[in-house]
């Protein structure tokens, strides 16, 4: 089973506005409300790819119940911890020529709720996959993912971490199966300004030295680089297309990677993971919704993976 954990989910209120003007009344051409959060996005794309998975996380109040009800109506399997106080946040995404995100703070997570989550995680079995995605609210420490990984260290659970800053760095000694920084996050981790693929590879290998098994660096329109657990560097450029929205592209890439990795033979797991990861990320960018299976397969078929070394 694949489990995704979204510690701080949200209702995403996405509006498309042509010509956004600050300080004025702006009227949206389209608007939609969907369950959001990085782990939830991964689960949605996995389900679109017909990969069974279960959604974990914290929800609170009527906004949290709306997330649960919406996911259930779409056929998702979820097992949320329900907080007794506060409200799950509402995040606003404004789509113009680019995407502007207005992200609200999340509710406080107390020790009782955290212990309830731990009890759910304790049920994971050898061979399961756990995806830890996104930021955590300020009520939790910046080593929360490391604590979860340490708790599961005695089990053969492959853990993917998609986080930034210290939350990611502090998870590395626990040897995550996969991490997926984007180019901006990679720059932030090492206080650098990467200008070419050789430098991307250099710092991806540095993250491997620090403990990650596989390092997938997303490069936007330039595709991605994968420093694999087999010692090889894989790279691919993204297929061409008209970008519509970057919302959920990185999450889609993780879902696509897992799909390709699990479907492939042992000798092709990493290259197929990268190929389908780029296909899924691109399929989301080229639409105003999370990637669907037909688009992912079509774009993956247009993606060529090469080995850098």
HELIX and SHEET records of a PDB file:
HELIX    1   1 UNK A   38  UNK A   48  1                                  11    
HELIX    2   2 UNK A   61  UNK A   73  1                                  13    
HELIX    3   3 UNK A  111  UNK A  121  1                                  11    
HELIX    4   4 UNK A  144  UNK A  151  1                                   8    
HELIX    5   5 UNK A  165  UNK A  169  1                                   5    
HELIX    6   6 UNK A  172  UNK A  174  5                                   3    
HELIX    7   7 UNK A  183  UNK A  190  1                                   8    
HELIX    8   8 UNK A  197  UNK A  209  1                                  13    
HELIX    9   9 UNK A  220  UNK A  222  5                                   3    
HELIX   10  10 UNK A  249  UNK A  263  1                                  15    
HELIX   11  11 UNK A  266  UNK A  268  5                                   3    
HELIX   12  12 UNK A  269  UNK A  285  1                                  17    
HELIX   13  13 UNK A  293  UNK A  300  1                                   8    
SHEET    1   A10 UNK A  77  UNK A  83  0                                        
SHEET    2   A10 UNK A  53  UNK A  60  1                                        
SHEET    3   A10 UNK A   2  UNK A   6  1                                        
SHEET    4   A10 UNK A 129  UNK A 133  1                                        
SHEET    5   A10 UNK A 158  UNK A 162  1                                        
SHEET    6   A10 UNK A 178  UNK A 179  1                                        
SHEET    7   A10 UNK A 214  UNK A 218  1                                        
SHEET    8   A10 UNK A 224  UNK A 227 -1                                        
SHEET    9   A10 UNK A 233  UNK A 236 -1                                        
SHEET   10   A10 UNK A 305  UNK A 307 -1                                        
SHEET    1   B 4 UNK A  30  UNK A  36  0                                        
SHEET    2   B 4 UNK A  10  UNK A  16 -1                                        
SHEET    3   B 4 UNK A  89  UNK A  95  1                                        
SHEET    4   B 4 UNK A  99  UNK A 102 -1                                        
END                                                                             
